Amino acid sequence: MTARTTDVQRTLEAVWRIEGARVVASLARMVGDIGLAEDLAQDAVVDALAQWPEAGVPRNAAAWLTAVARRKAIDGWRRRERLDERYRAMAYDLTQEAPGPTDAWEPIDDDLLRLVFTACHPVLGREAQVALTLRVVGGLTSEEVARLFLVPVPTMQQRIVRAKKTLAAARVPFETPPPEEWAGRLAGVLSVVYLVFTEGYSATAGDQWLRHDLASEALRLGRILAGLTPQEPEVHGLVALMEFQASRFPARLAPDGSPVLLADQDRTRWDRSQITRGVQALARADALGRGRGNYTLQAAIAQCHSTAPSVEDTDWDRIVLLYEALATLTSNPIVELNRAVAVSMASGPEPALEIVDALADAGSLPRSHLLPSVRGELLARLGRMEEARADLTTAAALAQNARVREVLLARARAL
């Protein structure tokens, strides 16, 4: 591989990370099939890898990919032996409106939202909804999605392929559903947006701890949803949560790219405008008077952190109460683990260790680094250094993200 080809490949990867979901969404609007749209987009990427090293990267790379993929769709329909009238009409319409590879192209924001709603159609199970949307909207690889779900990569690849085939077999239209159908899909859509943001906030793998592109895209989608569903408190709650969490981004990385944990962050670097937006979004959710759900409770916890002047001055007792409510609502081991951390700050490491050990005894989070890393820190606070080092070393071995692994190993060495 030549140096020029390598540069083009890196450029193309960056373009795909930023514009890939919009390219697929634009194609899906035209061809009415998410699976076909993604296949066409990937074929265009292959053409780009072959042509750009010689011809140069086009001024509008996303337009180039979209135009090439559209022509491939038209050519495919024309090659059919028995073209029905529907396909003939679509091919003709696309021929009339298809832009050239260098024409200006402005993606329609609503296309991305349609893509999310289509991928979250009730014909799919919840895990399939989330997996497919993370793949085609979030731009995550099958390996990254598999790590999020803690399943083998082949299992996740099969799940994504099966989801695409199910949508095609059910002839699910590429559209934003009417408002009366939103309730059935909204929970899945919020799960997708939240998981995309989570992957951006703390990447599961690779050598970067933060992925601003994913977090920003999730926050953008959340804001669009809030505008479209102003009477849904959980939508506002999710937006508030993402605003609070994103406000810390400027302080979460050291100059060398290593993670800076909450206790060590320079709070003067937190984005106060985002914190204000988070407070306002949570207030809008509460004003609807329907009680706090999963995302609004998480947002309330994030607000406690974001508005506290320091770790010591944080209202840990309130955070414990909020986690107790959240644990009752979700029965999620991650929530229990976070509750243990809050308990350790409010009441000391001993009662917190009891919670963590109960999770370990139940076999919770067996392939995650989170439980042994929290347990190691609690043991260190209790002076049980050998056990603490062992748990932190175990956590480092389980961590998929290189930056997280470095922090855990450094902590183990320091003990």
C-alpha positions in Angstrom: 0.0 0.0 0.0 1.5 3.4 -1.0 1.6 6.4 1.2 -0.9 8.1 -0.9 -3.3 5.2 -0.7 -2.9 5.2 3.1 -3.7 8.9 3.3 -6.8 8.4 1.2 -7.9 5.5 3.3 -7.6 7.6 6.5 -9.4 10.5 4.8 -12.2 8.1 3.7 -12.5 6.7 7.2 -12.9 10.2 8.6 -15.5 11.1 6.0 -17.4 7.9 6.8 -17.3 8.6 10.5 -18.7 12.1 10.0 -21.1 11.6 7.1 -21.7 7.9 6.7 -25.0 7.8 8.6 -26.3 10.7 6.5 -25.2 9.0 3.3 -27.0 5.8 4.3 -30.1 7.8 5.4 -30.2 9.7 2.1 -29.9 6.5 0.1 -32.5 4.8 2.3 -35.0 7.6 1.5 -34.4 6.9 -2.2 -34.5 3.1 -2.3 -36.7 2.4 0.8 -34.5 -0.3 2.2 -31.9 0.2 5.0 -30.0 -3.0 4.2 -29.8 -2.1 0.5 -28.8 1.5 1.3 -25.9 0.4 3.5 -24.7 -2.1 0.9 -24.8 0.5 -1.8 -22.9 2.9 0.4 -20.2 0.3 1.1 -19.9 -0.4 -2.6 -19.3 3.3 -3.2 -16.6 3.3 -0.5 -14.9 0.4 -2.3 -15.0 2.5 -5.5 -13.5 5.5 -3.6 -10.6 3.4 -2.4 -9.9 2.4 -6.0 -10.3 5.8 -7.6 -9.4 8.5 -5.1 -5.6 7.7 -4.9 -5.3 8.5 -8.6 -8.1 11.1 -9.1 -7.8 12.8 -5.8 -10.3 13.2 -3.0 -13.4 15.1 -4.3 -14.3 18.5 -2.8 -17.5 17.1 -1.4 -16.7 13.5 -0.5 -20.2 12.7 0.9 -21.9 13.9 -2.3 -19.5 11.7 -4.3 -20.3 8.6 -2.3 -24.0 9.3 -2.5 -24.0 9.9 -6.2 -22.0 6.8 -7.0 -24.2 4.7 -4.7 -27.4 6.1 -6.4 -26.0 5.2 -9.9 -25.3 1.7 -8.6 -28.9 1.4 -7.5 -30.2 2.5 -10.9 -27.8 0.1 -12.7 -28.9 -2.8 -10.5 -32.6 -2.2 -11.2 -31.9 -1.9 -14.9 -30.2 -5.2 -14.9 -33.2 -7.0 -13.6 -34.7 -9.4 -16.2 -38.2 -8.5 -15.0 -38.4 -4.9 -13.9 -41.8 -4.1 -12.6 -43.3 -0.7 -13.0 -42.4 0.4 -9.5 -38.7 -0.1 -10.0 -38.8 1.3 -13.5 -40.4 4.5 -12.2 -37.9 4.8 -9.3 -34.9 4.3 -11.7 -36.3 7.0 -14.0 -36.8 9.4 -11.2 -33.4 8.9 -9.7 -31.8 9.3 -13.2 -33.5 12.7 -13.5 -32.5 14.0 -10.1 -29.2 12.2 -9.4 -26.4 14.8 -8.9 -22.9 14.4 -10.2 -20.1 13.3 -7.9 -18.9 16.9 -7.3 -22.3 18.6 -7.1 -23.3 20.3 -3.9 -25.1 18.0 -1.5 -26.9 19.0 1.7 -28.3 16.1 3.7 -31.8 16.6 5.1 -31.6 16.3 8.9 -34.9 14.5 9.1 -33.5 11.7 7.0 -31.3 10.7 9.9 -34.3 10.7 12.3 -36.3 8.6 9.8 -33.3 6.2 9.7 -33.5 5.8 13.5 -37.2 5.3 13.6 -37.1 2.7 10.8 -34.3 0.8 12.5 -36.4 0.9 15.7 -39.6 -0.5 14.1 -41.6 -2.8 16.4 -41.1 -5.7 14.0 -37.6 -6.0 15.5 -36.7 -6.9 19.1 -35.2 -4.3 21.3 -31.6 -5.6 21.0 -31.9 -5.9 17.3 -33.2 -2.3 17.1 -30.3 -1.0 19.1 -27.7 -3.1 17.3 -28.8 -2.1 13.9 -29.1 1.6 14.6 -25.7 1.7 16.3 -24.3 0.0 13.1 -26.0 2.2 10.5 -26.6 5.4 12.3 -23.8 5.5 14.9 -21.3 4.2 12.4 -19.9 1.7 14.9 -18.2 -1.4 13.5 -19.7 -4.8 14.3 -16.8 -5.4 16.7 -17.7 -2.2 18.6 -21.4 -3.1 18.8 -20.5 -6.6 20.0 -18.4 -5.2 22.8 -21.3 -3.0 23.9 -23.5 -6.0 24.1 -20.8 -8.2 25.6 -21.4 -10.9 22.9 -19.0 -12.6 20.3 -18.5 -10.6 17.1 -20.0 -13.4 14.8 -23.2 -13.4 17.0 -23.5 -9.6 16.5 -22.9 -9.7 12.8 -25.6 -12.4 12.4 -28.0 -10.3 14.5 -27.4 -7.2 12.4 -27.8 -9.1 9.1 -31.0 -10.7 10.4 -32.4 -7.4 11.4 -31.9 -6.0 8.0 -33.5 -9.0 6.4 -36.5 -8.7 8.8 -37.1 -5.1 7.9 -36.9 -5.9 4.2 -39.2 -9.0 4.5 -41.7 -6.9 6.5 -41.6 -4.1 3.9 -41.0 -1.5 6.6 -41.3 1.9 4.9 -38.5 4.5 5.4 -40.5 7.1 7.2 -41.1 8.9 10.5 -44.2 7.2 11.9 -47.3 9.2 12.7 -47.5 10.5 16.3 -50.0 7.9 17.4 -47.3 5.2 16.7 -44.4 6.9 18.5 -45.0 5.5 21.9 -44.3 2.0 20.7 -41.0 3.1 19.2 -39.8 5.9 21.4 -38.3 3.7 24.1 -36.1 1.9 21.5 -35.1 5.2 19.9 -34.1 6.7 23.3 -32.1 3.5 24.0 -30.2 3.9 20.7 -29.5 7.6 21.3 -28.3 6.9 24.8 -26.0 4.0 23.8 -24.5 6.1 20.9 -23.8 8.9 23.4 -22.3 6.4 25.9 -19.9 5.0 23.3 -18.8 8.6 22.6 -18.6 9.5 26.3 -16.4 6.5 27.1 -15.3 4.4 24.2 -15.5 0.6 24.7 -12.3 0.0 22.7 -9.5 1.5 20.7 -6.9 4.0 21.8 -9.2 7.0 22.4 -11.3 7.4 25.5 -13.6 10.0 24.1 -15.4 10.0 20.7 -16.7 13.5 20.2 -18.3 12.6 16.9 -20.6 10.0 18.3 -21.5 12.0 21.4 -22.3 15.1 19.4 -24.5 13.1 17.0 -26.4 11.6 19.8 -27.0 14.9 21.4 -28.1 16.4 18.1 -30.6 13.5 17.7 -31.8 14.0 21.2 -32.5 17.7 20.7 -34.4 16.9 17.5 -36.5 14.4 19.4 -37.2 16.8 22.1 -38.4 19.4 19.6 -40.7 16.7 18.0 -42.0 15.3 21.3 -42.3 18.2 23.7 -44.7 16.4 25.9 -42.4 13.4 26.6 -40.5 13.9 29.9 -38.0 11.1 29.2 -36.9 12.7 26.0 -36.1 16.0 27.8 -34.5 13.9 30.6 -32.2 12.2 28.1 -31.2 15.5 26.6 -30.5 16.9 30.1 -28.3 13.9 30.9 -26.3 14.2 27.7 -25.9 18.0 28.2 -24.6 17.4 31.8 -22.2 14.7 30.7 -20.9 16.5 27.6 -20.2 19.6 29.7 -17.2 17.7 31.3 -15.6 16.8 28.0 -13.0 19.7 28.1 -11.7 18.4 31.4 -11.9 14.6 30.8 -8.6 14.3 28.9 -5.0 15.1 29.8 -2.8 16.7 27.2 -1.5 13.2 26.3 -5.0 11.9 25.7 -5.2 9.8 28.9 -8.4 9.9 31.0 -8.8 12.3 33.8 -11.3 10.9 36.4 -14.0 13.0 38.0 -12.2 13.6 41.3 -9.2 15.0 39.4 -10.9 17.2 36.8 -10.5 21.0 36.7 -14.1 22.0 37.1 -13.4 25.5 35.8 -13.0 23.9 32.4 -16.5 22.4 32.4 -18.8 24.0 29.9 -21.2 26.1 32.0 -23.5 26.8 29.0 -24.1 23.1 28.6 -24.8 22.7 32.3 -27.3 25.5 32.1 -29.0 23.8 29.1 -29.1 20.6 31.1 -30.7 22.3 34.1 -33.4 23.8 31.7 -34.0 20.5 30.0 -34.5 18.6 33.3 -36.8 21.4 34.5 -38.9 21.0 31.3 -39.2 17.2 32.1 -40.2 17.8 35.7 -42.7 20.5 34.7 -44.7 17.9 32.8 -45.6 16.4 36.2 -45.4 12.7 35.2 -42.7 11.6 37.6 -39.1 10.8 36.9 -38.2 7.8 34.8 -34.9 6.2 33.8 -33.3 9.1 32.0 -34.7 11.9 34.2 -33.3 10.1 37.3 -29.9 9.7 35.7 -30.0 13.4 34.7 -30.8 14.4 38.3 -27.7 12.4 39.4 -25.6 14.1 36.7 -27.0 17.5 37.8 -25.7 16.9 41.4 -22.2 16.3 40.0 -22.3 19.2 37.5 -23.5 21.8 40.0 -21.2 20.8 42.9 -18.1 23.0 43.4 -16.0 19.9 44.3 -16.1 16.2 45.0 -16.2 16.9 48.7 -19.1 19.3 48.5 -21.2 17.0 46.3 -24.5 15.9 47.8 -23.7 12.2 48.0 -26.7 11.4 50.2 -29.0 12.7 47.6 -27.1 10.8 44.9 -27.5 7.6 46.9 -31.3 8.1 47.1 -31.5 8.8 43.4 -29.6 5.6 42.6 -31.8 3.6 44.9 -34.9 4.9 43.0 -33.1 4.1 39.7 -32.1 0.6 40.8 -35.7 -0.2 41.8 -36.8 1.0 38.3 -34.2 -0.7 36.2 -32.7 -3.7 38.1 -29.4 -2.9 36.2 -26.1 -4.2 37.7 -24.3 -1.1 36.3 -26.7 1.1 38.3 -26.0 -1.0 41.4 -22.3 -0.6 40.9 -22.7 3.2 40.6 -24.8 3.1 43.7 -21.9 1.4 45.5 -19.6 4.2 44.5 -22.0 6.8 45.8 -22.4 4.8 49.1 -18.7 4.7 49.5 -18.6 8.5 49.3 -21.5 9.0 51.6 -20.9 6.3 54.2 -17.5 4.8 53.6 -16.0 1.9 51.7 -17.2 -1.0 53.9 -21.0 -0.8 53.1 -20.1 -0.1 49.5 -17.9 -3.3 49.3 -20.9 -5.3 50.5 -22.9 -4.1 47.5 -20.0 -4.9 45.1 -19.4 -8.4 46.6 -23.1 -9.2 46.2 -22.9 -8.3 42.5 -19.8 -10.5 42.2 -21.5 -13.4 44.0 -24.4 -13.1 41.6 -22.1 -13.3 38.6 -23.0 -9.8 37.4 -20.9 -8.2 34.7 -18.5 -11.2 34.3 -16.7 -9.8 31.2 -16.6 -6.1 32.3 -13.7 -4.4 33.8 -16.0 -2.1 35.8 -16.7 -4.4 38.8 -13.1 -5.4 39.6 -11.9 -1.8 39.1 -14.5 -0.5 41.6 -13.8 -3.3 44.0 -10.0 -2.6 43.8 -10.5 1.0 44.7 -12.7 0.1 47.7 -10.2 -2.4 48.9 -7.4 0.2 48.6 -9.4 2.6 50.7 -9.7 -0.2 53.3 -5.9 -0.8 53.3 -6.2 -4.3 51.7 -3.5 -3.5 49.1 -2.6 -7.0 47.8 -6.3 -7.7 47.1 -6.7 -4.2 45.6 -3.7 -4.7 43.2 -5.1 -8.1 42.1 -8.5 -6.7 41.3 -7.1 -3.7 39.4 -4.8 -6.0 37.4 -7.8 -8.2 36.6 -9.8 -5.1 35.5 -6.9 -4.0 33.3 -6.9 -7.4 31.6 -10.6 -7.1 30.9 -10.5 -3.5 29.6 -10.9 -3.2 25.9 -9.9 0.4 25.7 -6.2 1.0 25.7 -6.4 4.3 27.7 -8.6 2.7 30.4 -6.2 -0.2 30.6 -3.2 2.2 31.1 -5.0 4.0 33.9 -5.8 0.8 35.7 -2.3 -0.6 35.4 -0.8 2.6 36.6 -3.1 2.6 39.6 -2.2 -1.0 40.4 1.5 -0.1 40.2 1.0 2.9 42.5 -0.5 0.7 45.2 
